[in-house]
Amino acid sequence: MQLGLVLLPLFGNAQGYENIWFIGGGQSMNFSTGSPVPGGIPDFLNQYYSLNNGTPPRATIAVSDNNGDLQFFCQYFAAQAYPQLLLNPKVFDRNGNPFSNGAINAYAIEGGGNPLVIPSSINDKRYYLFYVKNGSLQYSIVDMSLNNGLGDVDVNYKDIMLKGYGTVNGMKMTAVQSCSGVWLVVRSRTANEYFSFKVDENGVNATPVVSVLGALPLFEYMVSLPFYGGLLKASNNGRYLVAATNMGVEMYDFERCSGKLKSARLIDTMQSYGVCFSSDDSKLYVSHNKKWQIFYQGEVFQYDLNQPDLQSITASKNLVMRNPIYENTSFSLPHITGAFGDLKSGPDGKIYIGNNTAHPVSNPSPCWLFSPGPANNAVPMPNNTDCITSQFLHVIHDPNQAGTACSAELTYLEFPGSNNNVTGLLLQNDIVAAPTAAPDTVSGNVFDVIVCFSDSETLSANEGGSCYLWDDGSTEMDRVVDGSGTYWVGYFQDCTYRTDTFFVQFIPLPEVNAQYFGCEDEIRFTVKATDGLAYGYILRNEDNEIVGEANGFGDAVFQDLNSGNYALQITAQGVCDTTLLITLNAYPAAEVQVYPEVATIAYGDSIQLNATGADLYHWWPSGSLDSAVIANPWARPFEPTVFTVLGINRYGCRDSAFVNIKIDYTMPDLIPNAFSPNGDGLNDVFRIEGIAYQKVLVFDVFNRYGQRVFSTTKSDVGWDGRFKGKDCEVGIYYYLVRLVYPDGRERVLKGDVQLIR
């Protein structure tokens, strides 16, 4: 239940079935004129039962047709007290004559309860008659087309057992209209559970729906002291059931489509007996019998079911009726108990209350309310000079009203001659017929569900529904899905079948790690997106500065980042938006150092370069190196060169350094001033000394007459003192030398040399 109760339209059951009530002791009441009057059941008791009139029958019901005309009635005694009645008829026609097959296997013992009748939904002449014997649930079918229209029990459907002996409690048995039939609900005696049997156009389904629930020990559902077993009643809209127990009033949700009872909750913890809903289901009435010494004083409490929660419903408890205990000092049994029994809603919308056994008083005066009777209580009480000894039904005239506005009245309907005919505590069970129309089927809601960045989503059906059935066969209100697709759920809502459809699209969260590693200033990471979906990304650093953006389909790459904490905002489809925290971690840096950093070498010389601080190295330019991939290569540059070395450590981090090699182009260029070409191997040739990388453009020798006696451009060739194959004379000669150096400079050398022999 909603707590407060959601008010729904009433079933629309034709009320003619309960036009006449049979309440025992030969007493009945008739609603055919609107207000109830005693009568309606023919006088038959003394004809078929030779019992003292003060002995109450314990199980009764009268059944009218849809027009309110009496069809048959049923009564039987406690066979433990009267075993001779076991074979007597128990079902009678409208004239008071027993059915020829009316000796059904039923009798009343403690916990047996009243019989219960459900009209057939396809044949208005047939009625299902349910009863409990020794804790067994049985039924027979009464067919009014038999016996010339006076009816009889169908011998083919007589004493059919639904639950075995010792299994059910007939005091807690009621009927609830389903969406396509009627549920017979009865309490188990062996476990904390209820059985719901479906009665529809197919007859009685012998396989019950089992509802395991109940907050109290099992025994408390059996006994409601001082009377055996509190009763079970359904709300008029069929959505709730209430059980009276020895330890409290327990309410359940009821699924009309499935027969399941759910969500047991205690409204009150007082001992209770009778329960009844007001006609609009806004109020609940409970009878309670308060013990004083060996006597009981009846009380009726009202609860407001429109309160928002269980605690508020409990707090709304209101005493609306109390039955006093009387005393007459002139009688041998001076105290007259005032216990209340069953509560039942009549065709007129009023609630009637059964009365306990009254004791005849031979001299009714003087008579007064017995202390501690609440003479000053605001609840309506009879005059304390009247000694109430007749049998009555009490009434609540306007049960939909709150508190004393419900107009409770004691001793409302008196039965004639009832000093000796006791009505007892039980009123007949409600007669509930199947709905006259099949459940309607309508289209439900359509939901477009976008699931943002999650692996699963919970789809929820309408919480006001029942009997959920999803496309995968699951039956809970909620269903967890983990993939895009179309899902549907069917359910009943007020006996209208609806189907809701969910179009679900999952937007997966792109693959992003919480941490990434890389070299400082070069850290990069890739966001792997789902194919076919467009995403937007904004990357912010710790100062909330945007350091990267990307949009579109496919993966996104962010690079050249420093270490630190970043926030990556991800959006998709215009509705999905989330921010992930990412930490970028830097590997240890490579720190390359070189030696020498600057050096000058003579043209043509070599120098060794050295680098440290990394694991792998690469030098360039590499043309003058003996190796470009070692830490200490030899370099022989012929021109000034800046060498760059790139070092990479084991983490892939890089660093570079530079070596500047300068070239000294200075060369000796020495020319001797004398030579002696005499063949002794000493100074036999006149040549330019120190020639290495210089280029000789001109090397001429002249005699004193200006005649050129030698000329060459070769650096390794000199003048041997001969001219045209003959030795030249000793003396002074003149030379002219033009040299060009590797750096492009030219030099002219002039001088004289002495030839000596």
Protein Blocks (a to p, Z undefined) as FASTA:
>chain_A
ZZiadddddehiafklmmpcceejhiacdfknopaceejiacfklmmoccdfklccfbdc
ddddfkopafbdcddddfklmmmlmmpcfbdcfkopacfklmccbdddehkapadddddf
kbckbccddddeehiacdddddfkggnhnopadfklghiafbdghkacfklgcddddfkb
ccdddddfkbccdddddddfkopafbdcdddedjbdfklmmpccfbehiaddddfkopac
cdddfkbccdddddfknopaehiadfbfcdcfbdcddfkopaccddddddehjbccdddd
dddfkbfbfklmmmmpccfbdcdddddfkbfblbccfbdcdddddfkopacddddddddd
fblcccddddfbdfkbcbdcddfkbccfbdcddddfblmbgcjlnopaehkbccehklmm
cgbjbdcdddddddfbdcddddddddddddehiabdcddddfkbghiacfkopabfbdcd
fbecdddddddeehiacdddddddddddddddfbdcddehiaccdddddehiacdddddd
fkopafbdcededjdddehiaeddddddddeehlaccddddddddddddddddddfbdcd
dehiacddddehiabdcdddfklpcbfkbfbdcdddfbdcddddddddfkopacdddddd
dddfbdfkiacfbdcdehnopakbccdehiakbccfbdcdddfkopafbdcfbfkbcceh
iaehiacdedddddddddddfkopacdddddddddZZ
